[in-house]
Amino acid sequence: MLDVARSYVAAGSEVILTNTFRANCVALEGTGFADRVREVNRAGVEISRRAAAGRAHVFASMGPSGRLLAAGEISERRLEETFAEQARALAEAGADAIVIETMSDPDEAAIAVAAARDTGLPTVACMVFDSGSDDDHTFTGATLETAIRALLDAGASVIGANCGRGIEGFAALCARMRAVSDRPIWIKPSAGLPELDGERAAYRMTPDRFAESLSEVVRAGATFVGGCCGTSPAFVAAIRRTLARER
Ligand SMILES: [Zn+2]
């Protein structure tokens, strides 16, 4: 993990994330680590901090619980406690900010944002928009505008979108976020949907094509850009080259 994080710093990432995406007590159930949330999150921040070595900011990742609030699989109260425990652990360990990411339910995301905001750290909140005919709704059916307003109401310092079906359409999503709020925008698309190549998931998107599309996203108002699933340090290096040329 240390080497993975270091490879992003070497590629030019100004912000690196921790490997704590699933390190909440609900998602950790059955792994033997559910009662070691504090320890796991602390280790995640410490590894990223060592990799950053003062050359990059360390933002701590918090992902979904994996249970559907709307389907009654988990209560609001349980989600509040779950996210509060993780957010506190990340803040105590010295993260520079918390990133709530890959959320598909604005209600769950808002609970996580409130927990992160209670630590006093800046909070980035981003959703996956991969539903509806234009890929501009959350899995739960919320429009982009409704979801973003929920994140802002919960206290997000930065709003955004990540993951989903690929980079096409992110410039349009970003422009719509800009119309809702003047907060900084965080955009981290995936490299498209993987195709199975034998046993391995393979992504067809190249770093240069990805970087070209991201420069459109920057023109649409994004402040932070990067790559989610299927991207690599080579993508970060391509983004840096492309943005440097455009500046
Ligand atoms: Zn992803």
Boltz pocket constraint, residues with backbone or C-beta under 6 A from the ligand:
constraints:
  - pocket:
      binder: B
      contacts: [[A, 102], [A, 162], [A, 163], [A, 164], [A, 188], [A, 190], [A, 228], [A, 229]]
      max_distance: 6.0
